[in-house]
């Protein structure tokens, strides 16, 4: 005999549906309002709001100090707060494209304020390292090294120095992929090998037969930047293949075979830094602004 749902469970489901509908309406209204922002101070307030870590009171206080002269800053913050997690990074990219059209002083001011918001808690998250590198690149403050002209089509036979650079950058990503380990504590009975290490091994497996794979040791900021420059100089055909390898290795290790928001953000930022299209499995994670919003 089929189980008849109780009145309490029916009401609870109705409440959840109503809450989801309200969240979608708020997100739609937020997108409409953000699409109208074009002034330098408004764009700056929105970009900085999108970089505030969830629940960080210190970062919020710094944001308030940085935006006190913007009359509608609090309204902008409210709109940003209504965006779903999958829409925040796409909107950050969109608004930075607009900000790039502002005078140099406005762009430099935003970069300086970005550093202060990110450092408000005293420790910069790995994801914010990528945010910072991407912001510099998007705003024209960090030239991208030229790609090497020719390369063998066989990605598995890259020279050792390229493989070492990929390994260093992949080790850095292992702090966030397949799940952001700063946000998710491992259960007491978790496997001895953390998810990031298992992902690193899977992501680097392609090169094991032909190159030396270093241990998974996340690099410091200087070594990270050096590794990134080496990856940016890879042939244009290789960079999308490296990005796809990261995503393919992450999905089987992710919860419910879907990427965490932090992991997906780290991979999307990495694709942007490498000037590489996103693999379809990664692109589907995000809710991009409507076409034409960047103008």
Helices and strands as residue ranges (DSSP letters): H 7-34, H 40-50, H 57-66, H 73-81, H 85-99, H 104-118, H 126-138, G 155-157, H 160-173, H 195-203, G 205-207, H 221-232, H 236-251, G 255-257, H 261-273, H 280-283
